[in-house]
Amino acid sequence: MQATSNTSAAAQEAAAIRAEQMRLLYTETPAAIVANIGIAAILAMMQWRVLDAAPVIGWLAFMALVLGGRALLLLAQRRAAPGAADFDVWLQRFRVSVVATGVGWGLASLLLFPTHDVPHQAFLAFALAGVTAGAVILLSIDLASALAFTVPALVPLIVRMFAEGDDLALAMGTMVTLFLAFVGMSARRTYRGFRETMHLRFEAVRREQVLSRSEERLSQALQVARLGSFEWNPISGELQWSDEHFRLWGMQPQSVTPSYELFRQGIHPDDVARMDAILQAALQGGAGYGCTHRVLWPDGSEHHIYACGEVTFDQAGVAVCMSGTVQEVTEQKVAEEALRRSETKFRTLYDTTADAVMLLDDQGFFDCNTVTLMTFGCATREQFCSKHPADLSPPEQPCGTNSMTLASRHIATAMEMGRHHFEWVHKRADTGETFPADVLLSALELDGKPVLQAVVRDITKRKQAEADLRIAAIAFESQEGMAVTDANNVILKVNLAFTLITGYSAEEAVGRTPAMLKSDRQDAQFYRAMWERLGSDRFWQGEIWNKRKDGEVFPG
């Protein structure tokens, strides 16, 4: 991680250097173009007197082309307003234009060099030296650009001087060579100085950014933590608050001058006397203090604050400074109150539910509700929790499996799946009487430990009802025909004997009324009397003539 950070910082610094190089090089380009035009014009005018017009005009044309190209490059760069990704491209283009300019001045040594005319040779050398010196000043922030101009501008002059062969020319060639070496070393030193300056500048900016980010993060952290600070001189009364301290008193930072009275005004009236006593005790020799109090904001809202501070004493034992922090703990207080209410609500539900609810861990039971005591015949929670789960079950379950073994399987399933629902046969602790139960095991985490909550419901009555229903179902499918109707006398269900006797299938009978069986053997008075008896006594018994589906009449 550190290596990656260093690489990123180095890349940013290199990009910053390239950006500054490009900015400075293109900024100085107009002055360089003007200087080149001026020196080129003067040199051409001086050499015109001793040379033919053709080489002078040809050289001027080449220089005009090169300098015009540099001017167009400058305009294009300003219009493009290149970003960081384009810096290398525009820097390379600039270097190419500088090489072309250097080549142009190098051509002057070939085209404008007057043979056997020492004064004009000296003037040419002077002009090239001046151009080179100026170029080094402007271009040395980019060593490649400085060398790209200097070498092609001076090397042709050196070669031409040595080619003349006389002592003066050789001396001048040697001097130009030394000048080229000096210019190269000067450009190198200037380039190094530029990079060091840029490095120091970048480091300073980076340190400022780091400091600024650190201060910003600290401010954000204090604001997020709702943590303010203060420093109070009890002798002079001078009090300083951090920005967050103002916010914790419901004020805009630095909106008023802090004072002890302003501090007291913000405290809840019921807490003022207590806070005065705590602070006075600290000023009179206490090692410090820490307490929670309430603050009333200007909008009337109430906030809980935890304050702590330390007192500094001089050699005479007089308190000269009290400093500390204040932090809003309203959310914690609200959460504590919500938790208390939740626990009360849970305990109420826990104790008043109709089902037996108990908690157990790997050591056994450790809590239960009141219904559990009644269900299992225990007098107290302590008595129930002293029981082993095996004490509350018969030795074997109806399936023939040992209760302890099967219970362990159910518990393992609940811990693995999160919950497990099954039926079980329990035993009362007082009478030893067994009863069927519906059991729901739920895996929970309590105080960082895995526990099980068991909800046990006595289903003795449900089992009896199921047995009664089975008996009723068996009776319903007896040899006598039966039909069940609703309050409107619409048939809901018929048994098999009804189908065999009447010839109507269940599908044909359901949804109709018993009137479909009516024959003409009894009159309306008979049926009226029958329904009146049913309405009053809830039953009727007697002989009635019915009619089968095929029309056959039969007594029933």
C-alpha positions as CSV (number, residue, x, y, z in Angstrom):
1,M,0.0,0.0,0.0
2,Q,2.9,2.4,0.9
3,A,4.7,1.6,-2.4
4,T,1.5,2.3,-4.4
5,S,1.1,5.6,-2.6
6,N,4.7,6.6,-3.2
7,T,4.4,5.7,-6.9
8,S,1.2,7.7,-7.2
9,A,2.8,10.7,-5.6
10,A,5.8,10.5,-7.9
11,A,3.5,10.3,-10.9
12,Q,1.6,13.3,-9.8
13,E,4.8,15.2,-9.2
14,A,6.1,14.3,-12.7
15,A,2.8,15.4,-14.3
16,A,3.0,18.7,-12.4
17,I,6.5,19.3,-13.6
18,R,5.5,18.6,-17.2
19,A,2.5,20.9,-16.9
20,E,4.7,23.7,-15.5
21,Q,7.3,23.2,-18.2
22,M,4.7,23.3,-20.9
23,R,3.1,26.4,-19.4
24,L,6.4,28.3,-19.1
25,L,7.7,27.3,-22.5
26,Y,4.6,28.3,-24.4
27,T,4.3,31.5,-22.3
28,E,7.8,32.6,-23.4
29,T,7.3,31.6,-27.0
30,P,6.1,35.0,-28.3
31,A,9.2,36.7,-26.8
32,A,11.4,34.1,-28.4
33,I,9.8,34.5,-31.8
34,V,10.2,38.3,-31.7
35,A,13.9,38.0,-30.6
36,N,14.6,35.5,-33.3
37,I,13.0,37.7,-36.0
38,G,15.0,40.7,-34.8
39,I,18.4,39.0,-34.6
40,A,17.7,37.2,-37.9
41,A,16.9,40.6,-39.6
42,I,20.1,42.3,-38.3
43,L,22.3,39.3,-39.2
44,A,20.8,39.2,-42.7
45,M,21.3,42.9,-43.2
46,M,25.0,42.7,-42.1
47,Q,25.8,39.7,-44.2
48,W,24.0,41.0,-47.2
49,R,26.9,43.4,-47.8
50,V,29.5,40.6,-48.2
51,L,27.4,37.7,-49.6
52,D,25.3,37.1,-52.6
53,A,21.6,37.8,-52.2
54,A,20.4,34.2,-52.9
55,P,21.7,32.4,-49.8
56,V,20.6,35.3,-47.6
57,I,17.1,35.3,-49.0
58,G,16.9,31.5,-48.9
59,W,17.9,31.5,-45.2
60,L,15.5,34.3,-44.4
61,A,12.7,32.3,-46.1
62,F,13.5,29.2,-44.1
63,M,13.6,31.1,-40.8
64,A,10.3,32.8,-41.7
65,L,8.8,29.4,-42.3
66,V,10.1,28.0,-39.0
67,L,9.1,31.0,-36.9
68,G,5.7,31.1,-38.6
69,G,5.2,27.4,-37.7
70,R,6.1,28.2,-34.1
71,A,3.5,31.0,-34.1
72,L,0.8,28.7,-35.4
73,L,1.8,26.0,-32.9
74,L,1.3,28.6,-30.1
75,L,-2.1,29.6,-31.4
76,A,-3.2,26.0,-31.6
77,Q,-2.0,25.3,-28.1
78,R,-3.9,28.2,-26.6
79,R,-7.1,27.3,-28.4
80,A,-6.8,23.6,-27.4
81,A,-6.4,24.4,-23.7
82,P,-4.8,20.9,-23.3
83,G,-5.5,18.8,-20.2
84,A,-3.1,16.7,-18.2
85,A,-3.4,13.8,-20.7
86,D,-2.1,16.0,-23.5
87,F,0.9,17.6,-21.8
88,D,3.4,15.1,-23.3
89,V,2.0,15.6,-26.8
90,W,2.3,19.4,-26.7
91,L,5.7,19.2,-25.1
92,Q,7.0,17.0,-27.9
93,R,5.5,19.4,-30.5
94,F,7.3,22.3,-28.8
95,R,10.6,20.4,-28.9
96,V,10.2,19.7,-32.6
97,S,9.7,23.4,-33.2
98,V,12.8,24.2,-31.2
99,V,14.9,21.7,-33.2
100,A,13.7,23.3,-36.4
101,T,14.7,26.8,-35.1
102,G,18.1,25.5,-34.0
103,V,18.6,23.9,-37.4
104,G,17.7,27.3,-39.0
105,W,20.4,29.0,-37.0
106,G,22.8,26.3,-37.8
107,L,22.2,26.9,-41.5
108,A,23.3,30.4,-41.0
109,S,26.8,29.1,-40.4
110,L,26.7,27.4,-43.7
111,L,24.8,29.9,-45.8
112,L,25.8,33.2,-44.2
113,F,29.5,32.4,-43.4
114,P,31.7,34.9,-45.3
115,T,35.0,33.2,-46.3
116,H,38.2,35.2,-45.4
117,D,36.1,38.0,-43.9
118,V,37.0,37.8,-40.2
119,P,34.9,40.8,-39.0
120,H,31.7,39.3,-40.5
121,Q,32.6,35.9,-39.3
122,A,33.0,37.3,-35.8
123,F,29.6,39.1,-36.1
124,L,28.0,35.8,-37.2
125,A,29.5,34.0,-34.2
126,F,28.4,36.8,-31.9
127,A,24.9,36.6,-33.2
128,L,24.7,32.8,-32.8
129,A,26.2,33.1,-29.3
130,G,23.6,35.7,-28.4
131,V,20.7,33.6,-29.7
132,T,22.0,30.5,-27.9
133,A,22.5,32.4,-24.6
134,G,18.9,33.7,-24.8
135,A,17.6,30.3,-25.8
136,V,19.3,28.7,-22.8
137,I,17.7,31.2,-20.5
138,L,14.2,30.5,-21.9
139,L,14.6,26.8,-22.6
140,S,16.7,25.4,-19.7
141,I,13.6,24.5,-17.7
142,D,13.4,21.6,-20.2
143,L,16.9,20.2,-20.8
144,A,15.9,18.4,-23.9
145,S,14.6,21.6,-25.5
146,A,17.7,23.5,-24.6
147,L,20.0,20.9,-26.1
148,A,17.7,20.5,-29.1
149,F,18.3,24.2,-29.9
150,T,21.9,24.7,-28.9
151,V,23.6,21.7,-30.5
152,P,22.2,22.2,-34.1
153,A,22.7,26.0,-33.8
154,L,26.4,25.9,-32.8
155,V,27.9,22.7,-34.1
156,P,27.8,23.8,-37.8
157,L,29.6,27.0,-36.7
158,I,32.3,25.0,-34.9
159,V,32.7,22.8,-38.0
160,R,32.9,25.8,-40.3
161,M,35.5,27.5,-38.1
162,F,37.7,24.5,-37.9
163,A,37.3,24.0,-41.7
164,E,38.8,27.5,-42.3
165,G,42.2,26.2,-41.0
166,D,43.9,29.5,-40.0
167,D,44.9,30.2,-36.5
168,L,42.2,32.8,-35.8
169,A,39.5,30.5,-37.1
170,L,40.8,27.6,-35.0
171,A,40.9,29.8,-32.0
172,M,37.3,31.0,-32.6
173,G,36.2,27.4,-33.2
174,T,37.7,26.4,-29.9
175,M,36.0,29.3,-28.1
176,V,32.6,28.4,-29.6
177,T,33.2,24.8,-28.5
178,L,34.0,25.8,-25.0
179,F,31.0,28.1,-25.1
180,L,28.8,25.2,-26.2
181,A,30.1,23.1,-23.3
182,F,29.5,25.9,-20.8
183,V,26.1,26.6,-22.2
184,G,25.3,22.8,-21.8
185,M,26.4,22.7,-18.2
186,S,24.6,25.9,-17.4
187,A,21.4,24.5,-18.9
188,R,21.8,21.3,-17.0
189,R,22.3,23.2,-13.7
190,T,19.3,25.4,-14.4
191,Y,17.2,22.4,-15.3
192,R,18.2,20.7,-12.0
193,G,17.4,23.9,-10.1
194,F,14.0,24.1,-11.8
195,R,13.2,20.5,-10.9
196,E,14.3,21.0,-7.3
197,T,12.2,24.1,-7.1
198,M,9.2,22.3,-8.5
199,H,9.8,19.4,-6.1
200,L,9.9,21.7,-3.1
201,R,6.8,23.5,-4.3
202,F,5.0,20.3,-4.9
203,E,6.0,19.0,-1.5
204,A,4.8,22.3,0.1
205,V,1.5,22.0,-1.7
206,R,1.2,18.4,-0.8
207,R,2.0,19.1,2.9
208,E,-0.6,21.9,2.9
209,Q,-3.1,19.5,1.3
210,V,-2.4,16.8,3.8
211,L,-2.7,19.3,6.6
212,S,-5.9,20.7,5.2
213,R,-7.4,17.2,4.7
214,S,-6.3,16.3,8.2
215,E,-7.9,19.4,9.6
216,E,-11.0,18.8,7.5
217,R,-11.3,15.1,8.6
218,L,-10.8,16.1,12.2
219,S,-13.5,18.7,11.9
220,Q,-15.8,16.2,10.2
221,A,-15.0,13.6,12.8
222,L,-15.7,16.0,15.6
223,Q,-19.0,17.0,13.9
224,V,-20.0,13.4,13.3
225,A,-19.1,12.5,16.8
226,R,-20.9,15.6,18.1
227,L,-17.8,16.3,20.1
228,G,-16.9,19.9,21.1
229,S,-14.1,21.4,23.2
230,F,-13.7,24.4,25.5
231,E,-11.1,26.2,27.5
232,W,-12.0,28.5,30.3
233,N,-9.9,30.9,32.4
234,P,-11.8,31.2,35.7
235,I,-9.7,34.2,36.7
236,S,-10.2,36.4,33.7
237,G,-13.5,34.8,32.7
238,E,-12.3,34.3,29.1
239,L,-14.0,31.2,27.5
240,Q,-13.2,29.7,24.2
241,W,-15.5,27.2,22.4
242,S,-14.9,25.1,19.3
243,D,-17.3,25.3,16.5
244,E,-19.0,22.1,17.5
245,H,-19.5,23.4,21.1
246,F,-21.5,26.2,19.6
247,R,-23.6,23.7,17.6
248,L,-24.2,21.6,20.8
249,W,-25.7,24.6,22.4
250,G,-27.9,25.1,19.3
251,M,-26.0,28.1,18.0
252,Q,-24.1,29.0,14.8
253,P,-20.3,28.7,15.3
254,Q,-18.7,32.0,16.5
255,S,-22.1,33.8,16.3
256,V,-21.7,35.1,19.9
257,T,-18.9,35.5,22.4
258,P,-18.8,32.5,24.8
259,S,-19.1,33.2,28.5
260,Y,-19.9,31.3,31.7
261,E,-23.3,33.0,31.7
262,L,-24.0,31.8,28.2
263,F,-22.9,28.3,29.2
264,R,-25.4,28.4,32.2
265,Q,-28.2,29.8,30.1
266,G,-28.0,26.8,27.8
267,I,-28.2,24.2,30.6
268,H,-31.6,22.8,31.5
269,P,-33.0,24.7,34.5
270,D,-33.2,21.5,36.5
271,D,-29.5,20.8,36.0
272,V,-28.0,24.2,36.5
273,A,-27.5,23.9,40.3
274,R,-26.0,20.4,40.0
275,M,-23.5,21.6,37.2
276,D,-22.5,24.7,39.3
277,A,-21.7,22.4,42.2
278,I,-19.7,20.0,40.1
279,L,-17.6,22.8,38.5
280,Q,-17.0,24.5,41.8
281,A,-15.8,21.2,43.3
282,A,-13.4,20.8,40.5
283,L,-12.1,24.4,40.8
284,Q,-11.5,23.9,44.5
285,G,-9.1,21.1,44.1
286,G,-10.9,18.3,42.3
287,A,-8.9,16.2,39.8
288,G,-11.5,16.7,37.2
289,Y,-15.1,15.8,36.5
290,G,-17.4,13.9,34.2
291,C,-21.1,14.1,34.1
292,T,-24.2,14.1,31.9
293,H,-26.6,17.1,31.8
294,R,-29.3,18.4,29.6
295,V,-29.1,21.5,27.3
296,L,-32.1,23.5,26.0
297,W,-31.6,24.9,22.5
298,P,-33.1,28.2,21.5
299,D,-35.8,26.2,19.5
300,G,-36.9,24.5,22.7
301,S,-35.5,21.1,21.9
302,E,-33.8,19.1,24.7
303,H,-30.4,17.5,24.3
304,H,-28.3,15.3,26.5
305,I,-24.7,16.2,26.9
306,Y,-21.8,14.3,28.4
307,A,-19.2,16.8,29.7
308,C,-15.7,16.1,31.1
309,G,-12.9,18.4,32.1
310,E,-9.7,18.9,33.9
311,V,-8.4,21.9,36.0
312,T,-4.9,23.3,35.9
313,F,-3.6,24.9,39.1
314,D,-0.7,27.3,39.6
315,Q,2.0,26.9,42.3
316,A,-0.2,28.6,44.8
317,G,-3.0,26.1,44.2
318,V,-5.2,28.6,42.3
319,A,-7.2,27.3,39.4
320,V,-6.0,29.1,36.3
321,C,-7.5,27.0,33.5
322,M,-10.3,24.5,32.9
323,S,-10.4,22.6,29.7
324,G,-12.4,19.7,28.4
325,T,-14.9,18.3,26.0
326,V,-18.7,18.1,25.5
327,Q,-20.4,15.4,23.5
328,E,-24.0,14.9,22.6
329,V,-25.4,11.6,23.9
330,T,-29.0,12.2,23.1
331,E,-29.2,9.2,20.8
332,Q,-27.6,7.0,23.4
333,K,-30.1,8.2,26.0
334,V,-33.0,7.7,23.7
335,A,-31.7,4.3,22.7
336,E,-31.3,3.3,26.4
337,E,-34.8,4.4,27.1
338,A,-36.1,2.6,24.1
339,L,-34.2,-0.5,25.2
340,R,-35.7,-0.2,28.7
341,R,-39.2,0.0,27.2
342,S,-38.5,-2.8,24.9
343,E,-37.3,-5.0,27.7
344,T,-40.4,-4.1,29.7
345,K,-42.6,-4.9,26.8
346,F,-40.8,-8.1,26.1
347,R,-41.0,-9.2,29.7
348,T,-44.7,-8.4,29.7
349,L,-45.3,-10.4,26.6
350,Y,-43.0,-13.1,27.9
351,D,-44.9,-13.4,31.1
352,T,-48.4,-13.0,29.8
353,T,-48.4,-15.2,26.7
354,A,-50.6,-18.3,26.8
355,D,-47.7,-20.5,25.8
356,A,-44.9,-21.8,28.0
357,V,-41.7,-20.0,27.0
358,M,-38.3,-20.9,28.3
359,L,-34.6,-20.2,27.5
360,L,-31.8,-22.7,27.6
361,D,-28.1,-22.9,26.8
362,D,-25.6,-25.6,26.9
363,Q,-25.9,-25.7,30.7
364,G,-29.7,-26.1,30.7
365,F,-32.6,-23.9,31.4
366,F,-31.9,-20.4,32.8
367,D,-35.2,-18.5,32.4
368,C,-38.9,-19.1,31.9
369,N,-42.3,-17.4,32.0
370,T,-45.2,-17.9,34.5
371,V,-47.1,-20.2,32.1
372,T,-44.1,-22.5,32.0
373,L,-44.4,-23.0,35.8
374,M,-48.1,-23.9,35.5
375,T,-47.6,-26.1,32.5
376,F,-44.9,-28.2,34.1
377,G,-46.1,-28.0,37.7
378,C,-43.2,-26.0,39.2
379,A,-43.6,-23.5,42.0
380,T,-40.7,-21.1,41.1
381,R,-38.4,-20.2,38.3
382,E,-35.5,-21.5,40.3
383,Q,-37.2,-24.9,40.7
384,F,-37.9,-25.1,37.0
385,C,-34.4,-24.0,36.0
386,S,-32.9,-26.7,38.3
387,K,-34.6,-29.4,36.1
388,H,-32.8,-31.2,33.4
389,P,-34.8,-31.3,30.1
390,A,-34.9,-35.1,30.6
391,D,-36.8,-34.6,33.8
392,L,-39.7,-33.1,31.9
393,S,-40.1,-35.9,29.4
394,P,-41.0,-39.6,29.7
395,P,-38.1,-42.1,29.1
396,E,-39.3,-42.7,25.5
397,Q,-41.3,-40.8,22.9
398,P,-44.3,-42.4,21.1
399,C,-42.0,-43.3,18.2
400,G,-39.9,-45.5,20.5
401,T,-36.8,-43.3,20.5
402,N,-35.1,-42.4,23.8
403,S,-36.3,-38.9,24.8
404,M,-32.8,-37.7,25.6
405,T,-31.4,-38.9,22.2
406,L,-34.3,-37.5,20.2
407,A,-34.2,-34.1,22.1
408,S,-30.5,-33.8,21.3
409,R,-31.3,-34.3,17.6
410,H,-34.1,-31.6,17.7
411,I,-31.8,-29.1,19.4
412,A,-29.0,-29.7,16.9
413,T,-31.4,-29.2,14.0
414,A,-32.7,-25.9,15.6
415,M,-29.1,-24.6,16.1
416,E,-28.3,-25.5,12.5
417,M,-31.4,-24.3,10.7
418,G,-32.3,-21.4,13.1
419,R,-35.7,-22.8,14.1
420,H,-37.3,-26.3,14.3
421,H,-41.0,-27.2,14.9
422,F,-42.2,-30.6,16.1
423,E,-44.5,-32.4,18.4
424,W,-43.4,-33.8,21.8
425,V,-44.6,-35.6,24.8
426,H,-43.8,-33.8,28.0
427,K,-44.2,-34.8,31.7
428,R,-45.2,-32.6,34.6
429,A,-42.7,-32.3,37.4
430,D,-45.2,-32.5,40.2
431,T,-47.5,-35.4,39.2
432,G,-45.5,-37.1,36.5
433,E,-48.5,-36.9,34.2
434,T,-47.6,-36.8,30.5
435,F,-49.2,-34.5,27.9
436,P,-48.7,-33.9,24.2
437,A,-47.1,-30.6,23.2
438,D,-46.4,-28.5,20.2
439,V,-42.8,-27.3,20.4
440,L,-41.0,-24.5,18.5
441,L,-37.3,-24.1,19.0
442,S,-35.6,-20.9,17.8
443,A,-31.9,-20.2,17.9
444,L,-30.9,-16.8,19.3
445,E,-27.8,-14.9,20.4
446,L,-28.0,-13.5,23.9
447,D,-25.0,-11.5,25.4
448,G,-22.8,-12.9,22.6
449,K,-23.7,-16.6,23.4
450,P,-25.9,-18.9,21.4
451,V,-29.2,-19.9,23.2
452,L,-32.4,-21.6,22.4
453,Q,-35.9,-20.2,23.0
454,A,-38.5,-23.0,23.4
455,V,-42.2,-22.3,23.0
456,V,-44.3,-25.2,24.3
457,R,-48.0,-25.4,23.8
458,D,-50.1,-28.0,25.6
459,I,-52.2,-29.6,22.8
460,T,-54.1,-32.1,24.9
461,K,-57.5,-30.5,23.9
462,R,-56.5,-30.3,20.3
463,K,-55.5,-34.0,20.3
464,Q,-58.9,-34.8,21.9
465,A,-60.7,-32.7,19.3
466,E,-58.9,-34.5,16.5
467,A,-59.8,-37.9,18.0
468,D,-63.5,-36.8,18.3
469,L,-63.4,-35.7,14.6
470,R,-62.0,-39.0,13.6
471,I,-64.7,-40.8,15.5
472,A,-67.4,-38.5,13.9
473,A,-65.9,-39.2,10.5
474,I,-66.1,-42.9,11.1
475,A,-69.7,-42.5,12.3
476,F,-70.6,-40.4,9.3
477,E,-69.5,-43.2,6.9
478,S,-71.8,-45.7,8.6
479,Q,-74.5,-47.8,6.8
480,E,-77.2,-45.2,7.2
481,G,-77.5,-42.4,4.7
482,M,-76.5,-39.0,6.0
483,A,-76.6,-35.5,4.6
484,V,-75.2,-32.3,6.2
485,T,-76.9,-29.0,5.4
486,D,-76.3,-25.4,6.3
487,A,-78.7,-23.0,8.0
488,N,-80.5,-22.5,4.6
489,N,-81.0,-26.2,4.2
490,V,-78.5,-26.4,1.4
491,I,-76.7,-29.8,1.3
492,L,-72.9,-29.5,2.1
493,K,-71.9,-33.1,2.3
494,V,-73.4,-36.6,1.9
495,N,-71.9,-40.0,2.8
496,L,-71.5,-43.1,0.7
497,A,-74.6,-44.7,2.1
498,F,-76.7,-41.7,1.0
499,T,-75.4,-42.1,-2.6
500,L,-76.2,-45.8,-2.6
501,I,-79.7,-45.4,-1.2
502,T,-80.8,-42.3,-3.2
503,G,-78.9,-42.9,-6.4
504,Y,-77.6,-39.3,-6.3
505,S,-73.8,-38.9,-6.4
506,A,-72.2,-36.4,-4.0
507,E,-71.6,-34.0,-6.8
508,E,-75.3,-34.1,-7.7
509,A,-76.5,-33.7,-4.2
510,V,-74.2,-30.9,-2.9
511,G,-75.7,-27.5,-3.4
512,R,-79.3,-28.7,-3.6
513,T,-81.8,-29.1,-0.8
514,P,-83.4,-32.3,0.6
515,A,-86.5,-31.3,-1.3
516,M,-85.1,-33.2,-4.3
517,L,-86.0,-36.4,-2.4
518,K,-89.6,-35.3,-1.8
519,S,-92.3,-37.8,-2.8
520,D,-96.0,-37.2,-3.0
521,R,-96.9,-39.7,-0.2
522,Q,-96.9,-36.9,2.5
523,D,-98.8,-33.7,2.3
524,A,-97.6,-30.1,3.0
525,Q,-99.0,-30.3,6.6
526,F,-96.6,-33.2,7.3
527,Y,-93.5,-31.3,6.1
528,R,-94.5,-28.1,7.9
529,A,-94.9,-30.0,11.2
530,M,-91.5,-31.7,10.6
531,W,-89.7,-28.4,10.1
532,E,-91.4,-26.8,13.1
533,R,-90.2,-29.7,15.3
534,L,-86.7,-29.3,13.9
535,G,-86.7,-25.6,14.7
536,S,-87.9,-26.0,18.2
537,D,-86.3,-29.3,19.4
538,R,-83.2,-29.3,17.0
539,F,-84.0,-32.8,15.9
540,W,-86.9,-34.9,14.3
541,Q,-87.4,-38.6,14.2
542,G,-90.0,-40.5,12.2
543,E,-90.8,-42.2,9.0
544,I,-90.8,-40.4,5.7
545,W,-91.3,-41.4,2.1
546,N,-88.5,-40.3,-0.2
547,K,-88.0,-40.7,-3.9
548,R,-84.8,-42.0,-5.5
549,K,-83.1,-40.4,-8.5
550,D,-84.7,-43.0,-10.8
551,G,-88.2,-42.1,-9.4
552,E,-88.7,-45.1,-7.1
553,V,-90.4,-44.2,-3.8
554,F,-89.0,-45.8,-0.7
555,P,-89.6,-45.4,3.1
556,G,-86.9,-44.0,5.3
